[in-house]
Amino acid sequence: MRVRENLTIPNFLSLLRLAMLPTFVSLFADGRVVAGSWFFGLLGATDFVDGYIARRFNQVSELGKILDPIADRAVFFVGITAAMYYDYLPFWFGVVILVREVSIALLMVGATAMGMERFPVTQLGKWATFALLAAVPWITLGSAGGNWTVFTYMGWAAGIPGIIVSYKSFFDYLPSVRAHLASGRRAKRVP
């Protein structure tokens, strides 16, 4: 792996997201729910920014293909867990999201370890992630009360459809995983 082709803006943004997670958690720990919610939303938004830059400016790298999903999942897991822990997000809602995220992560890691060919995320999966990355910070922001309460309604308006679409996309992945696992194994057998 050549270092130069991995020195990209998207990879820098992914590393920055990972590096900023302690700052985000400390905001929630200090009771600064408004600042923490905006910060969480910003971290989530960089997922779409780095993907756009990577595709638009031909900065896709092998490191980025590994680093970006790790950063995405870390932001999601840490953000949702912290929001639940500090009572800024309903526990049941966080658990429903995390169960799906853990399931898809285990499925992909397991299938990749067994020889699955990599394949791109579906559009449905992207929409679900977008909806949930908006919903969680909005719901946590709404927990601050006062004028921020309107964000609670916005969060639920994005969150409930986001949950439904995320589970649909999970079940839609199963045939693709099976097919790419079979083709990956066939490719390894060909001399």
Helices and strands as residue ranges (DSSP letters): G 4-6, H 9-29, H 33-56, H 62-85, H 91-113, H 123-142, G 146-149, H 150-189
